[in-house]
Amino acid sequence: MKKSVAGLAGAGTLSLVPFQVFADVSEDGFIELRAKETSKNLISEQYPASILWTYNGESPGPEIRAKRGERIKVRLINELSEATSIHWHGIRIENSMDGVAGLTQDPVPPGETFEYDFIVPDAGTYWYHAHTKSWNQVARGLYGPLIIEGDSEDFDAEHDITLVLDDWLLGQDGTLDILSLGSPGDWSHSGRLGNWLTVNGKPPHEVVINAGEAYRLRLMNVSNARSFEIDPNAFDAKILAFDGQATPGAQELGYSPMVLGSAQRVDLLVQPKSGGNFSINELSNGQTYPMVSFKVVGNKEALSGAIALRPNDLPEPDIEKATTFKLHMTGGAMGRIGETTYNGETMSGDDFINFKQFWAMNGVANLPEEPFFRVERNENVIIEIFNDTRFLHAMHMHGHHFRIIERVGVSIDEGQPFKDTFLIGALQTTRIAFVADNPGKWLFHCHMLEHAAAGMTTWFDVK
């Protein structure tokens, strides 16, 4: 019986700024990321250390920052015992740099290197993570923040705070539970859900900020499958961006709580009043769990004036000219999967369990030989997704951003900004629209990583 989050006691800490490690550039202009095993304590010194997989000995890995339009060069050095690759989540980059093993590149074998070199066209909050056996490698710690600054930022380094949210499945001794990785129960149900939460790799802690000053909090959910429920209204926060894409001005959230699905990001604006200490809490399952607390010092009055981010120059889809493609999601525990093919063969009997393929898209489990659809470059596309399962899914599109144009049976309105990841509930239908302006083979999958590994992965081709 594993202990709950509340059962693993960690000592709170006080810091003037959150824990962040920034990437260094080598003499040849590359940022070097060494994927390797690292011993790290996830709770406190009273517990033994876990063996994590990290970039440069840290999880999260070093924060990579660049300006919109700049070039990023990263040299991946694989010191792990298995092959790996890096995906640059949410960035509209050249297809060959997307990092999807088996689709856009070969996985990087142990002892080998791979050089990523790409231009970042859009400002915003993004992240990078392993994209070879992601269900295993991300769960062990292979991820980090990727921040692309706009031409002129309203927030300096002290007021621009990255918060990487993760959950870990720990055993009773307080170390990462490795033996449960790949559990068929996780793959066929809600995915791997942890019992210990961290922010920037640390247990619950306190951060000191100044009264009356504006802060940008960049929240990113890097967990394998957990959806965090938070309430920005509880501490008077406003929304600046979803998935890196700016909202039209700082907006109040018109509902509560916000559900931040696996791989999603949200940027919050806070301007605390004197004595207005607050916490960002996880509210799932009717419980309140403080993940990070903010101690507000000083008595400065907040300056008046609107704060807004400049939007990225994304192509607006023309709904009238769009071609619609339908995606039928099936399978999972308590679900109907129907006739399903895997690696070109129709599965039957024990095949689903033996191959651990419990989900399907349009009757195909996992990456099909033929794409979901092919379109010409700059064609307008609508994807109509029907979630014919009993579970929530976080659907992520590579290489593009889309607008949600219809959600059947959902009353939540987020102002419909551009996104790269969206949540779709059980038995719901969602329609998304985008301009297929980035040529190549692009993944479209559930970012609950066990679901993706167990069949919920497809791709499309932009000529």
HELIX and SHEET records of a PDB file:
HELIX    1   1 VAL A    5  GLY A    7  5                                   3    
HELIX    2   2 ASN A   95  MET A   97  5                                   3    
HELIX    3   3 SER A  134  GLN A  137  1                                   4    
HELIX    4   4 ALA A  157  HIS A  159  5                                   3    
HELIX    5   5 PRO A  184  SER A  188  1                                   5    
HELIX    6   6 PRO A  232  PHE A  235  5                                   4    
HELIX    7   7 SER A  284  GLY A  286  5                                   3    
HELIX    8   8 ILE A  319  LYS A  321  5                                   3    
HELIX    9   9 ASP A  351  ASN A  354  1                                   4    
HELIX   10  10 LEU A  449  ALA A  453  1                                   5    
SHEET    1   A 4 LEU A  14  SER A  15  0                                        
SHEET    2   A 4 HIS A 205  ASN A 210  1                                        
SHEET    3   A 4 TYR A 289  VAL A 297  1                                        
SHEET    4   A 4 PHE A 278  GLU A 282 -1                                        
SHEET    1   B 4 SER A  50  TYR A  55  0                                        
SHEET    2   B 4 ILE A  31  LYS A  40 -1                                        
SHEET    3   B 4 ARG A  71  ASN A  78  1                                        
SHEET    4   B 4 THR A 113  ILE A 119 -1                                        
SHEET    1   C 4 ILE A  64  LYS A  67  0                                        
SHEET    2   C 4 TYR A 143  GLU A 149  1                                        
SHEET    3   C 4 GLY A 124  ALA A 130 -1                                        
SHEET    4   C 4 ILE A  86  HIS A  89 -1                                        
SHEET    1   D 6 TRP A 196  VAL A 199  0                                        
SHEET    2   D 6 ASP A 160  TRP A 168 -1                                        
SHEET    3   D 6 TYR A 215  ASN A 221  1                                        
SHEET    4   D 6 ARG A 265  VAL A 270 -1                                        
SHEET    5   D 6 LYS A 238  PHE A 242 -1                                        
SHEET    6   D 6 GLN A 245  GLN A 251 -1                                        
SHEET    1   E 2 PHE A 228  ILE A 230  0                                        
SHEET    2   E 2 MET A 258  LEU A 260 -1                                        
SHEET    1   F 5 TRP A 359  MET A 361  0                                        
SHEET    2   F 5 THR A 323  GLY A 331 -1                                        
SHEET    3   F 5 GLU A 379  ASN A 387  1                                        
SHEET    4   F 5 THR A 429  ALA A 436 -1                                        
SHEET    5   F 5 ARG A 403  VAL A 408 -1                                        
SHEET    1   G 2 THR A 341  TYR A 342  0                                        
SHEET    2   G 2 GLU A 345  THR A 346 -1                                        
SHEET    1   H 5 ARG A 374  VAL A 375  0                                        
SHEET    2   H 5 THR A 457  VAL A 462  1                                        
SHEET    3   H 5 GLY A 440  CYS A 446 -1                                        
SHEET    4   H 5 HIS A 393  MET A 397 -1                                        
SHEET    5   H 5 THR A 421  ILE A 424 -1                                        
END                                                                             
